[in-house]
């Protein structure tokens, strides 16, 4: 948790600060925000006792870390198979796939996330769509795994210690 008193602040982190793929955040339009503010959702009362009002801010809201071990894949677009890859940008696969099963042998308890196989190239366009979707290609628009380089400053031992700590949340 972050924030004072263990409360989650729900802050939007600017794209410039995290350097991540902007496609999803840039897809939000002012008309969408206006529509939300006219909907039933904006009539709900927030924690401050006032009706919820939506605003348009270009960025992403970081999720709470509790249970992070169970929320793979990571980043807003699911481009990283493990927390290890979040914390070490140079280890990130450019193109990868995984089994898409959820059995114990498909999970990586050391790197905290899904076991994946790095591939040399993206999906063959001749493959059926359901098979192409199983190959994650970070060179495609909206699928980049850039930014989030804060963990690069850690030593390998520190990185693994962070992962061990995250397993307890």
DSSP file (Angstrom, degrees, kcal/mol; ACC not computed):
  #  RESIDUE AA STRUCTURE BP1 BP2  ACC     N-H-->O    O-->H-N    N-H-->O    O-->H-N    TCO  KAPPA ALPHA  PHI   PSI    X-CA   Y-CA   Z-CA
    1    1 A X              0   0    0      0, 0.0     2,-0.3     0, 0.0     6,-0.1   0.000 360.0 360.0 360.0 153.8    0.0    0.0    0.0
    2    2 A X        +     0   0    0      4,-0.2     7,-0.1     2,-0.1     2,-0.1  -0.863 360.0  52.9-128.6 168.0    1.1    3.5   -0.5
    3    3 A X  S >  S-     0   0    0     -2,-0.3     3,-1.2     5,-0.1     2,-0.1  -0.156  93.1 -45.2  94.3 167.1    0.0    6.8    1.0
    4    4 A X  G >  S+     0   0    0      1,-0.2     3,-1.5     2,-0.2    -2,-0.1  -0.435 124.6  12.0 -73.2 143.9   -0.4    7.9    4.6
    5    5 A X  G 3  S-     0   0    0      1,-0.3    -1,-0.2    -2,-0.1     3,-0.1   0.689 127.1 -72.2  66.0  18.3   -2.2    5.6    7.0
    6    6 A X  G <  S+     0   0    0     -3,-1.2    -1,-0.3     1,-0.3     2,-0.2   0.605  93.9 143.1  74.6  10.6   -2.0    2.7    4.5
    7    7 A X    <   -     0   0    0     -3,-1.5     2,-0.6    -6,-0.1    -1,-0.3  -0.579  54.0-120.9 -86.0 149.2   -4.6    4.3    2.2
    8    8 A X        -     0   0    0     -2,-0.2    -5,-0.1     1,-0.1    -1,-0.0  -0.783  16.4-154.7 -90.7 123.3   -4.4    4.1   -1.5
    9    9 A X        -     0   0    0     -2,-0.6    -1,-0.1    -7,-0.1    -6,-0.1   0.597  16.5-142.0 -79.6 -10.3   -4.3    7.5   -3.1
   10   10 A X        +     0   0    0      1,-0.2     2,-0.2    52,-0.2    -1,-0.1   0.817  39.6 167.8  55.7  33.3   -5.7    6.6   -6.5
   11   11 A X        -     0   0    0     51,-0.1    51,-0.6     1,-0.1     2,-0.6  -0.504  37.1-126.0 -81.5 148.3   -3.3    9.1   -8.2
   12   12 A X  E     -A   61   0A   0     -2,-0.2     2,-0.6    49,-0.2    49,-0.2  -0.825  20.7-144.0 -90.7 124.3   -2.7    9.1  -11.9
   13   13 A X  E     -A   60   0A   0     47,-3.1    47,-2.0    -2,-0.6     5,-0.1  -0.800  24.9-115.6 -91.4 124.0    1.0    8.8  -12.8
   14   14 A X  E >>  -A   59   0A   0     -2,-0.6     4,-1.4    45,-0.2     3,-0.8  -0.228  15.2-124.0 -60.7 145.9    1.9   10.9  -15.8
   15   15 A X  H 3> S+     0   0    0     43,-1.1     4,-2.8     1,-0.2     5,-0.5   0.856 110.0  59.9 -56.9 -37.8    3.1    9.1  -18.9
   16   16 A X  H 34 S+     0   0    0      1,-0.2    -1,-0.2     2,-0.2    43,-0.1   0.841 103.7  51.4 -62.4 -33.0    6.3   11.1  -19.0
   17   17 A X  H <4 S+     0   0    0     -3,-0.8    -1,-0.2     1,-0.2    -2,-0.2   0.891 120.8  30.3 -73.6 -38.9    7.2    9.8  -15.5
   18   18 A X  H  < S-     0   0    0     -4,-1.4   130,-2.5   129,-0.1   131,-0.2   0.684  89.7-145.3 -97.2 -18.6    6.8    6.1  -16.3
   19   19 A X     <  +     0   0    0     -4,-2.8    -3,-0.1   128,-0.2    -4,-0.1   0.784  45.1 149.9  65.1  28.5    7.7    6.2  -20.0
   20   20 A X        -     0   0    0     -5,-0.5     2,-0.2     1,-0.2   127,-0.2  -0.311  59.2 -66.8 -91.8 174.4    5.2    3.5  -20.8
   21   21 A X        -     0   0    0    123,-0.4     4,-0.4   125,-0.4     3,-0.3  -0.422  44.7-161.5 -59.7 123.1    3.2    2.8  -23.9
   22   22 A X     >  +     0   0    0     -2,-0.2     4,-3.0     1,-0.2     5,-0.3   0.513  61.6  99.0 -89.5  -4.0    0.7    5.7  -24.3
   23   23 A X  H  > S+     0   0    0      1,-0.2     4,-0.8     2,-0.2    -1,-0.2   0.888  86.0  42.2 -57.2 -48.2   -1.8    4.1  -26.7
   24   24 A X  H >4 S+     0   0    0     -3,-0.3     3,-0.9     1,-0.2     4,-0.4   0.944 117.4  46.6 -64.6 -48.0   -4.4    3.1  -24.1
   25   25 A X  H >4 S+     0   0    0     -4,-0.4     3,-1.2     1,-0.3    -2,-0.2   0.887 111.8  51.4 -62.6 -38.9   -4.2    6.3  -22.1
   26   26 A X  H 3< S+     0   0    0     -4,-3.0    -1,-0.3     1,-0.2    -2,-0.2   0.631  95.9  72.0 -74.5 -11.7   -4.4    8.4  -25.2
   27   27 A X  T << S+     0   0    0     -3,-0.9     2,-0.5    -4,-0.8    -1,-0.2   0.622  74.3  97.5 -77.2 -12.8   -7.5    6.5  -26.3
   28   28 A X    <   -     0   0    0     -3,-1.2     2,-0.3    -4,-0.4    28,-0.0  -0.657  61.9-163.1 -79.0 126.1   -9.6    8.3  -23.6
   29   29 A X    >>  -     0   0    0     -2,-0.5     4,-1.6     1,-0.1     3,-0.7  -0.756  31.2-116.3-110.7 156.3  -11.4   11.2  -25.1
   30   30 A X  H 3> S+     0   0    0     -2,-0.3     4,-2.6     1,-0.2     5,-0.2   0.845 115.7  60.0 -57.9 -34.9  -13.1   14.2  -23.5
   31   31 A X  H 3> S+     0   0    0      1,-0.2     4,-2.3     2,-0.2    -1,-0.2   0.870 103.1  51.6 -62.4 -36.1  -16.4   13.0  -24.8
   32   32 A X  H <> S+     0   0    0     -3,-0.7     4,-2.4     2,-0.2    -1,-0.2   0.916 110.2  47.9 -66.3 -42.7  -16.0    9.7  -22.9
   33   33 A X  H  X S+     0   0    0     -4,-1.6     4,-2.3     2,-0.2    21,-0.2   0.918 111.3  50.9 -64.5 -43.5  -15.3   11.6  -19.7
   34   34 A X  H  X S+     0   0    0     -4,-2.6     4,-0.8     1,-0.2    -2,-0.2   0.911 109.8  50.8 -59.3 -42.8  -18.4   13.8  -20.3
   35   35 A X  H >X S+     0   0    0     -4,-2.3     3,-0.9     1,-0.2     4,-0.6   0.924 109.5  50.0 -62.0 -45.1  -20.5   10.7  -20.8
   36   36 A X  H >< S+     0   0    0     -4,-2.4     3,-1.1     1,-0.2     6,-0.7   0.900 107.3  54.5 -59.2 -41.2  -19.3    9.2  -17.6
   37   37 A X  H 3< S+     0   0    0     -4,-2.3    -1,-0.2     1,-0.3    -2,-0.2   0.647 110.3  46.7 -71.4 -13.7  -20.0   12.4  -15.7
   38   38 A X  H << S+     0   0    0     -3,-0.9    -1,-0.3    -4,-0.8    -2,-0.2   0.478 100.9  91.2 -97.9  -6.4  -23.6   12.2  -16.9
   39   39 A X  S X< S-     0   0    0     -3,-1.1     3,-0.8    -4,-0.6     4,-0.3  -0.221  94.3 -99.5 -86.9 175.3  -24.0    8.5  -16.1
   40   40 A X  G >  S+     0   0    0      1,-0.2     3,-1.3     2,-0.2     4,-0.3   0.782 117.7  68.1 -60.9 -29.0  -25.3    6.8  -13.0
   41   41 A X  G >  S+     0   0    0      1,-0.3     3,-1.3     2,-0.2    11,-0.3   0.866  94.4  54.6 -63.3 -36.5  -21.7    6.2  -12.0
   42   42 A X  G <  S+     0   0    0     -3,-0.8    -1,-0.3    -6,-0.7    -2,-0.2   0.565  98.4  64.7 -75.3  -7.2  -21.2    9.9  -11.3
   43   43 A X  G <  S+     0   0    0     -3,-1.3    -1,-0.3    -4,-0.3    -2,-0.2   0.527  81.3 103.9 -88.9  -6.9  -24.2    9.9   -9.0
   44   44 A X  S <  S-     0   0    0     -3,-1.3     8,-2.4    -4,-0.3     2,-0.5  -0.429  77.8-116.5 -73.4 150.5  -22.3    7.6   -6.6
   45   45 A X  B     -B   51   0B   0      6,-0.2     6,-0.2    -2,-0.1    -1,-0.1  -0.771  28.3-145.2 -92.5 128.4  -20.9    9.1   -3.4
   46   46 A X    >   -     0   0    0      4,-3.4     3,-2.0    -2,-0.5    -1,-0.0  -0.168  35.4 -89.0 -82.0 179.6  -17.1    8.9   -3.1
   47   47 A X  T 3  S+     0   0    0      1,-0.3    -1,-0.1     2,-0.1    -2,-0.0   0.734 126.3  60.9 -62.8 -23.0  -15.1    8.4    0.0
   48   48 A X  T 3  S-     0   0    0      2,-0.2    -1,-0.3     1,-0.0     3,-0.1   0.424 118.5-110.2 -84.8   2.3  -15.0   12.2    0.5
   49   49 A X  S <  S+     0   0    0     -3,-2.0     2,-0.3     1,-0.3    -2,-0.1   0.494  85.6 108.1  84.0   3.7  -18.9   12.2    0.8
   50   50 A X  S    S-     0   0    0      1,-0.1    -4,-3.4     3,-0.0    -1,-0.3  -0.769  81.0 -87.7-111.4 156.7  -19.2   14.0   -2.6
   51   51 A X  B     -B   45   0B   0     -2,-0.3    -6,-0.2    -6,-0.2     2,-0.2  -0.332  52.4-102.0 -60.3 144.8  -20.5   12.6   -5.9
   52   52 A X        -     0   0    0     -8,-2.4     2,-0.4   -11,-0.3    -1,-0.1  -0.480  38.4-168.1 -69.0 134.3  -17.8   11.1   -8.0
   53   53 A X        -     0   0    0     -2,-0.2     2,-0.3    -3,-0.1   -16,-0.0  -0.996  10.5-142.7-125.7 132.6  -16.5   13.3  -10.9
   54   54 A X        -     0   0    0     -2,-0.4     2,-0.3   -21,-0.2   -17,-0.1  -0.707  16.4-171.5 -95.1 144.2  -14.3   11.9  -13.6
   55   55 A X        -     0   0    0     -2,-0.3     2,-0.7     2,-0.1    -2,-0.0  -0.895  25.9-116.7-129.1 161.7  -11.5   13.9  -15.2
   56   56 A X        +     0   0    0     -2,-0.3     2,-0.4     2,-0.0   -26,-0.1  -0.881  40.5 162.7-103.5 110.3   -9.2   13.3  -18.2
   57   57 A X        -     0   0    0     -2,-0.7     2,-1.0     2,-0.1   -44,-0.1  -0.997  39.0-126.8-127.9 128.3   -5.6   12.9  -17.2
   58   58 A X  S    S+     0   0    0     -2,-0.4   -43,-1.1   -46,-0.1     2,-0.3  -0.627  75.2  63.8 -77.2 103.4   -3.0   11.3  -19.6
   59   59 A X  E    S-A   14   0A   0     -2,-1.0     2,-0.4   -45,-0.2   -45,-0.2  -0.976  77.9 -87.1 170.9-169.4   -1.4    8.6  -17.5
   60   60 A X  E     -A   13   0A   0    -47,-2.0   -47,-3.1    -2,-0.3     2,-0.6  -0.958  24.3-127.7-130.3 148.0   -2.1    5.4  -15.6
   61   61 A X  E     -A   12   0A   0     -2,-0.4     2,-0.2   -49,-0.2   -49,-0.2  -0.850  29.0-130.9 -94.0 119.8   -3.2    4.6  -12.1
   62   62 A X        -     0   0    0     -2,-0.6   -52,-0.2   -51,-0.6   -51,-0.1  -0.513  24.3-127.6 -70.2 133.8   -0.8    2.2  -10.4
   63   63 A X        -     0   0    0     -2,-0.2    -1,-0.1     1,-0.1     5,-0.0  -0.385  30.2 -90.0 -78.4 159.9   -2.7   -0.7   -8.9
   64   64 A X        -     0   0    0      1,-0.1    -1,-0.1    -2,-0.1   -56,-0.0  -0.307  30.2-134.1 -61.7 154.8   -2.2   -1.8   -5.2
   65   65 A X    >   +     0   0    0     -3,-0.1     3,-2.1     2,-0.1     4,-0.2   0.578  67.6 115.7 -90.9 -10.4    0.5   -4.3   -4.7
   66   66 A X  T 3  S+     0   0    0      1,-0.3   101,-0.1     2,-0.1    -2,-0.1  -0.413  91.2   6.8 -62.0 131.1   -1.5   -6.7   -2.4
   67   67 A X  T >  S+     0   0    0     99,-0.3     3,-2.3   102,-0.2    -1,-0.3   0.672  82.5 144.8  72.3  18.0   -1.9  -10.0   -4.2
   68   68 A X  G X   +     0   0    0     -3,-2.1     3,-1.8     1,-0.3     4,-0.1   0.813  62.7  69.4 -57.8 -29.5    0.4   -8.9   -7.0
   69   69 A X  G 3  S+     0   0    0     97,-0.4    -1,-0.3     1,-0.3     3,-0.3   0.720 101.8  46.6 -60.4 -20.0    1.6  -12.5   -7.2
   70   70 A X  G <  S+     0   0    0     -3,-2.3    -1,-0.3     1,-0.2    -2,-0.2   0.303  97.5  71.9-105.6   8.7   -1.8  -13.4   -8.6
   71   71 A X  S <  S+     0   0    0     -3,-1.8    -1,-0.2    -4,-0.2    -2,-0.1   0.205  74.0 174.7-115.2  17.8   -2.3  -10.7  -11.2
   72   72 A X        +     0   0    0     -3,-0.3     2,-0.1    -4,-0.1     9,-0.1  -0.301  46.5  62.3 -63.0 151.7    0.2  -11.6  -14.0
   73   73 A X  S    S-     0   0    0      7,-0.6     8,-0.2    41,-0.1     2,-0.2   0.593  82.8-141.6 -78.9 171.4    0.8  -10.6  -16.7
   74   74 A X  B     +C   80   0C   0      6,-3.6     6,-1.8     4,-0.2     5,-0.4  -0.519  51.6  45.3-112.9 171.2    2.0   -7.1  -15.8
   75   75 A X  S >  S-     0   0    0      3,-0.2     3,-1.7    -2,-0.2     5,-0.1   0.115  98.0 -73.6  73.6 165.5    1.8   -3.5  -17.0
   76   76 A X  T 3  S+     0   0    0      1,-0.3    -1,-0.2     2,-0.1    -2,-0.0   0.720 135.3  42.5 -61.9 -21.5   -1.4   -2.0  -18.2
   77   77 A X  T 3  S-     0   0    0     67,-0.2    -1,-0.3    -3,-0.1    -2,-0.1   0.298 110.1-114.3-110.7   9.0   -1.3   -4.0  -21.4
   78   78 A X    <   +     0   0    0     -3,-1.7    -3,-0.2    -5,-0.1    -4,-0.2   0.770  69.7 139.4  68.7  25.3   -0.2   -7.3  -20.1
   79   79 A X        +     0   0    0     -5,-0.4     2,-0.5    65,-0.2    -4,-0.2   0.593  53.2  65.3 -81.9 -10.4    3.1   -7.1  -21.9
   80   80 A X  B     -C   74   0C   0     -6,-1.8    -6,-3.6     1,-0.1    -7,-0.6  -0.953  62.8-159.0-118.2 126.8    5.3   -8.5  -19.2
   81   81 A X  S    S+     0   0    0     -2,-0.5    33,-2.3    -8,-0.2     2,-0.3   0.763  73.5  24.5 -74.1 -24.4    5.0  -12.1  -18.0
   82   82 A X  B  > S-D  113   0D   0     31,-0.3     4,-1.0     1,-0.1    31,-0.2  -0.920  71.9-117.9-139.4 161.8    6.6  -11.7  -14.6
   83   83 A X  H  > S+     0   0    0     29,-2.3     4,-2.2    28,-0.8     3,-0.3   0.851 113.8  65.4 -63.3 -35.2    7.4   -9.1  -11.9
   84   84 A X  H  > S+     0   0    0     27,-2.0     4,-0.9     1,-0.2    -1,-0.2   0.910 100.2  50.1 -53.3 -43.6   11.0   -9.9  -12.5
   85   85 A X  H  4 S+     0   0    0      1,-0.2    -1,-0.2    -3,-0.2    -2,-0.2   0.816 107.0  54.7 -67.0 -30.6   10.6   -8.4  -16.0
   86   86 A X  H  < S+     0   0    0     -4,-1.0    65,-0.4    -3,-0.3    -1,-0.2   0.906 112.6  43.3 -64.7 -40.1    8.9   -5.3  -14.5
   87   87 A X  H  < S+     0   0    0     -4,-2.2     2,-0.3     1,-0.2    67,-0.3   0.534 118.4  43.5 -86.5  -7.3   12.0   -4.8  -12.3
   88   88 A X    ><  -     0   0    0     -4,-0.9     3,-1.6    -3,-0.2     4,-0.3  -0.773  62.4-176.0-140.3  92.8   14.7   -5.5  -14.9
   89   89 A X  G >  S+     0   0    0     -2,-0.3     3,-1.3     1,-0.3    -1,-0.1   0.793  81.0  61.7 -64.0 -29.6   13.9   -3.8  -18.2
   90   90 A X  G 3  S+     0   0    0      1,-0.2    -1,-0.3    62,-0.0    -5,-0.1   0.693 100.9  55.4 -70.9 -16.3   16.8   -5.3  -20.1
   91   91 A X  G <  S+     0   0    0     -3,-1.6    -1,-0.2    -6,-0.2    -2,-0.2   0.447  80.0 121.8 -92.2  -1.3   15.4   -8.8  -19.5
   92   92 A X    <   -     0   0    0     -3,-1.3     2,-0.2    -4,-0.3   -12,-0.1  -0.407  64.3-123.5 -69.4 131.9   12.1   -8.1  -21.1
   93   93 A X        -     0   0    0     -2,-0.2     3,-0.2     1,-0.1    45,-0.1  -0.514  10.7-155.5 -74.2 141.2   11.1  -10.3  -24.0
   94   94 A X  S    S+     0   0    0      1,-0.3    44,-3.1    -2,-0.2     2,-0.4   0.897  86.3  13.4 -78.8 -43.9   10.3   -8.5  -27.3
   95   95 A X  E    S+F  137   0E   0     24,-0.4    24,-3.0    42,-0.2    -1,-0.3  -0.999  83.8 150.9-134.4 129.1    8.1  -11.3  -28.6
   96   96 A X  E     -FG 136 118E   0     40,-2.3    40,-3.3    -2,-0.4     2,-0.3  -0.967  23.1-163.1-152.9 167.1    6.9  -14.1  -26.3
   97   97 A X  E     -FG 135 117E   0     20,-1.9    20,-2.9    -2,-0.3     2,-0.3  -0.914   5.8-162.3-143.4 170.1    4.1  -16.6  -25.7
   98   98 A X        -     0   0    0     36,-0.5    18,-0.1    -2,-0.3     8,-0.0  -0.893  38.5 -97.8-146.6 177.0    3.0  -18.8  -22.9
   99   99 A X        -     0   0    0     16,-0.4     3,-0.1    -2,-0.3    17,-0.1   0.804  39.6-141.9 -71.7 -28.5    0.8  -21.9  -22.4
  100  100 A X        +     0   0    0      1,-0.4     2,-0.2     6,-0.1    -1,-0.1   0.620  64.1 119.1  67.9  15.5   -2.4  -19.9  -21.4
  101  101 A X        -     0   0    0      2,-0.1    -1,-0.4     1,-0.0    -2,-0.1  -0.652  61.1-144.5 -95.9 165.2   -3.1  -22.7  -18.9
  102  102 A X        +     0   0    0     -2,-0.2     2,-0.1    -3,-0.1     5,-0.0  -0.007  51.9 129.5-121.9  28.9   -3.3  -21.8  -15.2
  103  103 A X  S >> S-     0   0    0      1,-0.1     3,-1.9     3,-0.0     4,-0.5  -0.354  74.2-102.2 -79.9 165.2   -1.8  -25.0  -13.8
  104  104 A X  G >4 S+     0   0    0      1,-0.3     3,-1.2     2,-0.2    -1,-0.1   0.851 121.1  57.7 -56.1 -37.8    1.0  -24.9  -11.2
  105  105 A X  G 34 S+     0   0    0      1,-0.2    -1,-0.3     3,-0.1    -3,-0.0   0.622 101.4  57.5 -72.4 -10.1    3.6  -25.9  -13.9
  106  106 A X  G <4 S+     0   0    0     -3,-1.9     9,-2.6     8,-0.1     2,-0.3   0.574  93.5  82.8 -91.6 -11.2    2.6  -22.8  -15.9
  107  107 A X  E <<  -E  114   0D   0     -3,-1.2     2,-0.8    -4,-0.5     7,-0.2  -0.748  69.0-145.4 -99.0 140.7    3.4  -20.4  -13.0
  108  108 A X  E  >> -E  113   0D   0      5,-3.9     4,-1.3    -2,-0.3     5,-1.3  -0.862  15.9-179.2-104.6  98.4    6.9  -19.1  -12.2
  109  109 A X  T  45S+     0   0    0     -2,-0.8    -1,-0.1     3,-0.2     5,-0.1   0.673  80.2  54.1 -73.4 -15.5    7.1  -18.7   -8.4
  110  110 A X  T  45S+     0   0    0      1,-0.1    -1,-0.2     3,-0.1    -2,-0.1   0.934 120.7  27.4 -81.4 -51.1   10.7  -17.4   -8.5
  111  111 A X  T  45S-     0   0    0      2,-0.1   -27,-2.0   -28,-0.1   -28,-0.8   0.530 111.2-122.9 -89.5  -6.4   10.1  -14.6  -11.0
  112  112 A X  T  <5S+     0   0    0     -4,-1.3   -29,-2.3     1,-0.2     2,-0.3   0.998  72.5  46.7  66.0  79.0    6.5  -14.2   -9.9
  113  113 A X  E   <S-DE  82 108D   0     -5,-1.3    -5,-3.9   -31,-0.2     2,-0.3  -0.989  95.0 -23.5 159.4-157.6    4.3  -14.6  -12.9
  114  114 A X  E     - E   0 107D   0    -33,-2.3    -7,-0.2    -2,-0.3     2,-0.2  -0.644  56.9-118.4 -87.3 137.4    3.7  -16.8  -16.0
  115  115 A X        -     0   0    0     -9,-2.6   -16,-0.4    -2,-0.3     2,-0.3  -0.529  43.4-174.9 -65.2 137.5    6.4  -18.9  -17.5
  116  116 A X        -     0   0    0     -2,-0.2     2,-0.5   -18,-0.1   -18,-0.2  -0.919  25.3-134.8-136.9 162.4    6.9  -17.7  -21.0
  117  117 A X  E     -G   97   0E   0    -20,-2.9   -20,-1.9    -2,-0.3     2,-0.3  -0.980  22.4-134.3-119.5 122.7    8.9  -18.6  -24.1
  118  118 A X  E     -G   96   0E   0     -2,-0.5     2,-0.3   -22,-0.2   -22,-0.3  -0.565  23.7-155.5 -76.2 139.1   10.7  -15.9  -26.0
  119  119 A X        -     0   0    0    -24,-3.0   -24,-0.4    -2,-0.3   -25,-0.2  -0.774  21.0-131.2-114.6 158.8   10.3  -16.0  -29.8
  120  120 A X  S    S+     0   0    0     -2,-0.3     2,-0.3     1,-0.1    -1,-0.1   0.755  86.6   7.9 -79.6 -25.8   12.4  -14.8  -32.6
  121  121 A X  S    S-     0   0    0      1,-0.1    -1,-0.1   -26,-0.0     3,-0.1  -0.944  82.1 -88.3-150.9 169.1    9.6  -13.1  -34.5
  122  122 A X        -     0   0    0     -2,-0.3    -1,-0.1     1,-0.2     2,-0.1   0.005  65.1 -59.7 -71.1-177.8    5.9  -12.1  -34.3
  123  123 A X        -     0   0    0     12,-0.2     2,-0.4     9,-0.2    -1,-0.2  -0.356  53.8-108.1 -68.8 141.9    3.0  -14.2  -35.3
  124  124 A X    >   -     0   0    0      1,-0.2     3,-2.1    -3,-0.1    -1,-0.1  -0.560  23.9-136.4 -65.8 124.4    2.7  -15.4  -38.9
  125  125 A X  T 3  S+     0   0    0     -2,-0.4    -1,-0.2     1,-0.3     7,-0.1   0.726 101.7  66.0 -59.0 -19.9   -0.2  -13.4  -40.4
  126  126 A X  T 3  S+     0   0    0      2,-0.0    -1,-0.3     6,-0.0     3,-0.1   0.664  81.0  99.5 -76.9 -15.3   -1.5  -16.6  -42.0
  127  127 A X  S <  S-     0   0    0     -3,-2.1     5,-0.1     1,-0.1    -4,-0.0  -0.362  89.1 -96.2 -67.4 149.7   -2.3  -18.1  -38.6
  128  128 A X    >>  -     0   0    0      1,-0.1     4,-2.1     3,-0.0     3,-1.3  -0.332  38.1-109.1 -61.3 152.3   -5.9  -17.9  -37.4
  129  129 A X  H 3> S+     0   0    0      1,-0.3     4,-2.2     2,-0.2     5,-0.2   0.851 116.9  57.8 -54.7 -40.9   -6.6  -14.9  -35.2
  130  130 A X  H 34 S+     0   0    0      1,-0.2    -1,-0.3     2,-0.2     4,-0.2   0.797 111.1  43.5 -65.4 -26.3   -7.0  -17.0  -32.0
  131  131 A X  H X4 S+     0   0    0     -3,-1.3     3,-0.9     2,-0.2     4,-0.2   0.835 110.0  54.7 -83.9 -35.4   -3.5  -18.4  -32.5
  132  132 A X  H >< S+     0   0    0     -4,-2.1     3,-1.7     1,-0.2    -2,-0.2   0.869 101.2  60.8 -62.8 -36.1   -2.0  -15.0  -33.4
  133  133 A X  T 3< S+     0   0    0     -4,-2.2    -1,-0.2     1,-0.3    -2,-0.2   0.698  92.9  65.8 -66.0 -18.8   -3.3  -13.6  -30.1
  134  134 A X  T <  S+     0   0    0     -3,-0.9     2,-0.6    -4,-0.2   -36,-0.5   0.566  89.8  75.6 -79.2  -8.3   -1.3  -16.1  -28.1
  135  135 A X  E <  S-F   97   0E   0     -3,-1.7     2,-0.7    -4,-0.2   -38,-0.2  -0.919  73.7-152.2-108.0 117.0    1.9  -14.4  -29.4
  136  136 A X  E     -F   96   0E   0    -40,-3.3   -40,-2.3    -2,-0.6     2,-0.6  -0.797  12.8-173.1 -93.3 115.9    2.7  -11.1  -27.6
  137  137 A X  E >   -F   95   0E   0     -2,-0.7     3,-1.7   -42,-0.2   -42,-0.2  -0.918  12.7-165.4-114.4 107.5    4.7   -8.8  -29.9
  138  138 A X  T 3  S+     0   0    0    -44,-3.1     7,-0.2    -2,-0.6   -43,-0.1   0.492  83.1  71.4 -74.0  -1.6    5.9   -5.7  -28.1
  139  139 A X  T 3  S+     0   0    0    -45,-0.3    -1,-0.3     5,-0.1     2,-0.2   0.578  80.8  93.3 -86.7  -9.1    6.7   -4.0  -31.5
  140  140 A X  S X  S-     0   0    0     -3,-1.7     3,-2.1     3,-0.1     4,-0.2  -0.539  94.2 -87.8 -83.6 150.0    3.0   -3.6  -32.3
  141  141 A X  T 3  S+     0   0    0      1,-0.3    -1,-0.1    -2,-0.2    -2,-0.1  -0.299 113.5  13.3 -57.0 132.9    1.1   -0.4  -31.4
  142  142 A X  T 3  S+     0   0    0     -4,-0.1    -1,-0.3    -3,-0.1  -118,-0.1   0.389 111.6  82.9  84.2  -3.7   -0.3   -0.5  -27.9
  143  143 A X    <   +     0   0    0     -3,-2.1    -2,-0.1    -6,-0.1    -3,-0.1   0.265  55.7 131.5-116.2  11.0    1.8   -3.6  -26.9
  144  144 A X        -     0   0    0     -4,-0.2  -123,-0.4     1,-0.1   -65,-0.2  -0.289  45.4-154.6 -65.4 149.0    5.1   -2.0  -25.9
  145  145 A X        +     0   0    0     -7,-0.2    -1,-0.1   -66,-0.1   -53,-0.1  -0.212  48.8 133.5-114.9  41.0    6.8   -2.9  -22.7
  146  146 A X        +     0   0    0     -8,-0.1  -125,-0.4     3,-0.0  -128,-0.0  -0.264  43.2  27.1 -85.8 172.4    8.7    0.3  -22.3
  147  147 A X        +     0   0    0   -127,-0.2  -128,-0.2     1,-0.1  -129,-0.1  -0.207  65.8 100.4  74.4-165.9    9.2    2.5  -19.3
  148  148 A X        +     0   0    0   -130,-2.5     3,-0.4     1,-0.1  -129,-0.1   0.924  42.1 151.1  52.1  50.5    8.9    1.4  -15.6
  149  149 A X    >   +     0   0    0   -131,-0.2     3,-1.5     1,-0.2     4,-0.3   0.260  31.0 108.8 -96.8  12.6   12.7    1.3  -15.4
  150  150 A X  G >  S+     0   0    0      1,-0.3     3,-1.1     2,-0.2    -1,-0.2   0.844  75.1  56.5 -58.0 -36.1   12.8    2.1  -11.6
  151  151 A X  G >  S+     0   0    0     -3,-0.4     3,-1.6   -65,-0.4    -1,-0.3   0.615  84.7  82.3 -73.3 -12.7   13.9   -1.5  -10.8
  152  152 A X  G <  S+     0   0    0     -3,-1.5    -1,-0.2     1,-0.3    -2,-0.2   0.751  83.1  62.4 -64.1 -22.6   17.0   -1.3  -13.1
  153  153 A X  G <  S+     0   0    0     -3,-1.1    -1,-0.3    -4,-0.3    -2,-0.2   0.618  87.8  94.5 -78.1 -12.1   18.9    0.5  -10.3
  154  154 A X  S <  S-     0   0    0     -3,-1.6     2,-0.1   -67,-0.3    -3,-0.0  -0.460  77.3-122.2 -79.3 150.2   18.6   -2.6   -8.1
  155  155 A X     >  -     0   0    0     -2,-0.1     4,-2.7     1,-0.1     5,-0.2  -0.421  35.3-103.6 -76.1 167.2   21.2   -5.3   -7.8
  156  156 A X  H  > S+     0   0    0      1,-0.2     4,-2.4     2,-0.2     5,-0.2   0.906 124.5  50.4 -60.3 -41.0   20.1   -8.8   -8.6
  157  157 A X  H  > S+     0   0    0      2,-0.2     4,-1.9     1,-0.2    -1,-0.2   0.906 111.7  47.3 -64.2 -42.1   20.0   -9.6   -4.9
  158  158 A X  H  > S+     0   0    0      2,-0.2     4,-2.3     1,-0.2    -2,-0.2   0.909 110.9  52.4 -65.0 -41.5   17.9   -6.5   -4.1
  159  159 A X  H  X S+     0   0    0     -4,-2.7     4,-2.1     1,-0.2    -2,-0.2   0.925 111.3  45.7 -60.2 -46.0   15.6   -7.3   -7.1
  160  160 A X  H  X S+     0   0    0     -4,-2.4     4,-2.4     1,-0.2    -1,-0.2   0.844 110.1  54.9 -68.7 -32.0   15.0  -10.9   -5.8
  161  161 A X  H  X S+     0   0    0     -4,-1.9     4,-2.2     2,-0.2    -1,-0.2   0.894 107.2  50.4 -66.1 -39.2   14.5   -9.5   -2.2
  162  162 A X  H  X S+     0   0    0     -4,-2.3     4,-2.7     2,-0.2    -2,-0.2   0.929 110.6  49.7 -62.0 -44.6   11.7   -7.2   -3.5
  163  163 A X  H  X S+     0   0    0     -4,-2.1     4,-1.5     1,-0.2    -2,-0.2   0.917 109.6  50.9 -61.7 -43.2   10.1  -10.1   -5.3
  164  164 A X  H  < S+     0   0    0     -4,-2.4     4,-0.5     1,-0.2    -1,-0.2   0.903 111.3  48.6 -60.9 -40.4   10.2  -12.2   -2.1
  165  165 A X  H >< S+     0   0    0     -4,-2.2     3,-1.8     1,-0.2     4,-0.4   0.927 107.0  55.2 -64.0 -45.0    8.6   -9.3   -0.2
  166  166 A X  H >< S+     0   0    0     -4,-2.7     3,-1.1     1,-0.3   -97,-0.4   0.800  97.2  65.2 -60.6 -28.4    5.9   -8.9   -2.8
  167  167 A X  T 3< S+     0   0    0     -4,-1.5    -1,-0.3     1,-0.2    -2,-0.2   0.740  97.1  57.2 -64.7 -21.7    5.0  -12.6   -2.3
  168  168 A X  T <         0   0    0     -3,-1.8    -1,-0.2    -4,-0.5    -2,-0.2   0.606 360.0 360.0 -85.9 -11.7    3.9  -11.8    1.2
  169  169 A X    <         0   0    0     -3,-1.1    -1,-0.2    -4,-0.4  -102,-0.2   0.479 360.0 360.0 -82.4 360.0    1.4   -9.2    0.3
